[in-house]
Amino acid sequence: MKKTLLNSALLIALSVTGTVAFAKPCDNLPNQAALETALKDAQSEANGGFGLHMWASIVNRAGVVCAVARSGAAPGDQWPGSRVISAQKANTANAFSLPGLALSTANLYSATQPGGSLFGLQESNPVNINAAYDGAFNKYGTANDPLVGKKIGGVNVFGGGLALYDEKGELLGGLGVSGDSSCADHNIAWRIRFDLGLDHVPSGVATNGDDNIVYDITNGDAAPVTGVPALGKSTGGWGHPSCSNAAKSIAEGFKKAGSGSL
């Protein structure tokens, strides 16, 4: 009897309002078209890399893939392997950022090397193999990409992944970019996030107090026999290797995330 009354009430509500709206997991994040536009705009600029075509992915706070885009006309115009990497980067930035502290994938590089404070982190959340390689190749990077709606998992610890914060400072998920040098990936992701208006980072480990890439790895003393410098270490513990002077200069010129300008 109670179930019948409840169903009747629902039918009455539907007849009056016409529909009942339920929030979907990705409603508060950019759609595929917006991501693709921002990716193409960012990729077309000088980013200190090779100027290659790129993949970009967005996940929500639960780690569900909401959008995948590419800058090239066809799936094969960018490294096929970088599609899954872009989603992993988005997952990583989301998974290891908090409402009060953002960590980019670039920030995780040094800490996850042997002897680092987070060594082994990259093995902690395996990628979802079934999701990663499912579906038709020609759908990759489109609104119907087979990754959409699935949890990709995976942890990536070099440049290209950033957490997404709206104007209220709410952590919505993560963005991942892949397809060029890791330093250029970071620069492109930084531009995309800015264009999407989701760079209101509360705090971070970088010099500006955000999640920008940190270039503070210095080489050790040269070995007495070979003359080759020892593997460099990050002075602050959050450093990333430099890929090129151009990429480094561009990143160091970025304004603080959320400042309203690049």
C-alpha positions in Angstrom: 0.0 0.0 0.0 2.8 2.4 1.0 4.7 1.6 -2.2 1.6 2.2 -4.3 1.1 5.6 -2.7 4.7 6.5 -3.2 4.5 5.6 -6.9 1.3 7.6 -7.3 3.0 10.6 -5.7 6.0 10.3 -8.1 3.6 10.1 -11.1 1.9 13.3 -9.9 5.2 15.1 -9.5 6.2 14.1 -13.0 2.9 15.2 -14.4 3.4 18.7 -12.8 7.1 19.3 -13.4 7.5 17.2 -16.6 10.7 15.6 -15.3 12.8 14.9 -12.3 16.5 16.1 -12.7 19.3 14.1 -11.1 22.9 15.4 -11.0 25.2 13.3 -13.1 28.8 12.5 -12.0 30.4 14.8 -14.6 27.9 17.7 -14.6 30.2 20.1 -12.9 33.1 19.5 -15.2 33.9 20.6 -18.8 32.5 18.4 -21.5 34.5 16.8 -24.3 34.0 19.7 -26.7 35.3 22.3 -24.2 38.3 20.1 -23.3 39.1 19.6 -27.0 39.0 23.3 -27.7 41.2 24.2 -24.7 43.6 21.4 -25.6 44.0 22.6 -29.2 44.5 26.2 -28.1 47.2 25.2 -25.6 48.9 22.8 -27.9 49.3 25.4 -30.6 51.4 27.6 -28.4 55.1 27.3 -27.8 55.5 25.0 -24.7 59.2 24.0 -24.8 58.6 20.6 -26.3 58.4 19.0 -29.8 55.1 20.6 -30.9 53.5 17.1 -31.1 49.8 16.5 -31.0 48.4 15.6 -27.6 45.8 13.7 -25.6 43.9 15.2 -22.6 41.6 13.5 -20.1 39.4 14.7 -17.2 38.3 12.6 -14.2 35.8 13.5 -11.5 36.5 13.4 -7.8 35.6 9.7 -7.7 38.2 8.9 -10.5 35.6 8.3 -13.2 36.7 9.4 -16.7 34.4 12.3 -17.8 36.1 13.3 -21.1 38.9 12.4 -23.4 40.1 14.6 -26.3 42.9 14.8 -28.8 44.4 17.7 -30.8 45.1 15.8 -34.0 42.5 14.9 -36.6 42.8 11.2 -36.2 43.7 8.9 -33.2 47.1 8.0 -34.8 48.2 11.6 -35.1 49.4 11.5 -31.5 51.2 8.7 -29.6 48.6 6.0 -29.1 50.1 5.1 -25.8 49.7 8.6 -24.4 45.9 8.3 -24.3 45.9 6.0 -21.3 48.8 8.0 -19.8 46.8 11.2 -20.0 43.9 9.5 -18.1 46.4 8.1 -15.5 47.8 11.6 -14.9 44.3 12.9 -14.4 43.6 10.1 -11.9 46.9 10.7 -10.1 46.4 14.4 -9.7 42.9 13.9 -8.4 43.8 10.9 -6.2 46.7 12.7 -4.4 45.3 16.2 -4.1 43.1 17.4 -1.3 40.6 20.3 -0.8 43.4 22.2 0.9 46.6 20.9 -0.9 47.2 20.3 -4.6 49.9 18.0 -5.9 50.6 17.9 -9.6 52.1 14.7 -11.1 55.3 16.7 -11.7 55.5 17.4 -7.9 55.6 13.6 -7.3 58.6 12.8 -9.4 61.5 13.1 -6.9 59.5 11.8 -3.9 58.8 8.5 -5.8 62.4 7.8 -6.8 64.4 5.2 -4.9 65.1 6.6 -1.5 62.3 9.2 -1.8 59.6 9.7 0.8 56.9 8.3 -1.5 58.9 5.6 -3.2 56.5 2.8 -4.4 53.6 5.2 -4.8 53.6 4.5 -8.5 52.8 0.9 -7.9 50.0 1.5 -5.4 46.9 1.9 -7.6 47.2 -0.3 -10.7 45.6 0.8 -14.0 42.3 -0.7 -15.0 43.5 -2.8 -17.9 40.0 -3.7 -19.2 39.1 0.0 -19.4 42.4 1.1 -20.8 42.3 -1.0 -24.0 38.6 -1.4 -24.6 36.7 -0.1 -27.6 37.2 0.9 -31.2 40.3 2.9 -32.0 38.4 5.4 -34.1 36.5 6.5 -31.1 39.5 7.4 -29.0 39.6 11.1 -28.2 35.9 11.7 -29.1 32.8 12.2 -27.0 32.2 8.5 -27.3 35.7 7.4 -26.1 35.4 4.0 -24.4 37.1 5.3 -21.3 34.3 7.7 -20.5 32.2 6.5 -17.5 34.9 4.1 -16.3 37.6 4.3 -13.6 41.0 4.2 -15.2 43.1 4.0 -12.0 46.9 4.1 -12.4 49.6 6.4 -11.0 51.9 8.6 -13.1 54.7 10.6 -11.6 55.9 13.0 -14.3 54.6 16.3 -15.6 51.1 16.7 -17.1 48.6 16.0 -14.4 46.8 18.7 -12.4 44.0 18.8 -9.9 40.9 20.9 -10.8 39.5 23.5 -8.4 36.5 25.7 -9.2 36.1 29.4 -8.2 34.8 28.3 -4.8 37.9 26.3 -4.2 36.1 23.0 -4.5 38.2 20.1 -5.7 36.3 18.6 -8.7 38.7 16.1 -10.1 41.8 16.0 -12.3 43.2 16.9 -15.7 45.9 14.8 -17.5 47.8 15.7 -20.7 50.2 13.5 -22.6 51.9 13.3 -25.9 55.1 15.5 -25.8 57.9 15.8 -23.3 56.8 15.6 -19.7 57.7 19.2 -19.2 55.7 20.4 -22.2 52.8 18.2 -21.0 52.8 20.1 -17.8 52.9 23.5 -19.5 50.0 22.5 -21.8 48.0 21.2 -18.9 48.6 24.4 -17.0 47.2 26.5 -20.0 44.2 24.2 -20.4 43.3 24.4 -16.7 43.6 28.2 -16.8 41.4 28.3 -20.0 38.8 26.1 -18.3 38.7 28.4 -15.2 39.5 25.5 -12.9 42.9 26.6 -11.5 41.8 28.0 -8.1 44.4 26.1 -6.3 44.3 26.6 -2.5 47.9 25.7 -1.8 50.8 23.5 -3.0 54.5 22.7 -2.7 55.8 24.9 -5.5 57.5 28.3 -4.9 54.3 30.3 -5.5 52.4 28.1 -3.1 50.6 26.2 -5.9 51.2 23.0 -7.8 53.5 24.3 -10.6 56.4 22.1 -11.7 59.5 22.6 -9.5 62.9 22.7 -11.1 65.3 22.3 -8.2 67.2 19.1 -9.1 71.0 19.7 -8.9 73.7 17.2 -10.1 76.0 15.7 -7.5 79.8 15.6 -7.7 81.3 14.0 -10.7 82.5 10.4 -10.3 86.3 10.3 -10.1 86.8 7.8 -12.9 84.1 8.6 -15.4 83.7 12.2 -14.7 79.9 11.8 -15.0 77.9 13.7 -12.4 76.0 11.6 -9.9 72.2 11.4 -10.1 70.8 14.8 -9.1 68.6 15.3 -6.1 65.8 17.8 -5.5 66.7 20.2 -2.8 63.0 20.6 -1.7 62.0 17.0 -2.3 59.3 17.8 -5.0 61.5 18.5 -8.0 61.2 17.4 -11.6 64.0 17.0 -14.2 64.4 19.7 -16.8 63.5 18.6 -20.4 64.6 21.8 -22.1 65.6 25.4 -21.2 62.5 26.6 -23.1 60.1 24.5 -21.2 61.7 25.4 -17.9 61.5 29.1 -18.7 57.9 28.9 -19.7 56.8 27.2 -16.5 58.9 29.5 -14.3 57.1 32.4 -15.9 53.6 31.2 -15.0 51.8 33.3 -12.5 50.4 31.7 -9.3 47.5 29.4 -10.1 44.2 31.2 -9.6 45.7 34.6 -10.0 43.6 35.4 -13.0 46.4 35.3 -15.5 49.1 33.0 -16.8 
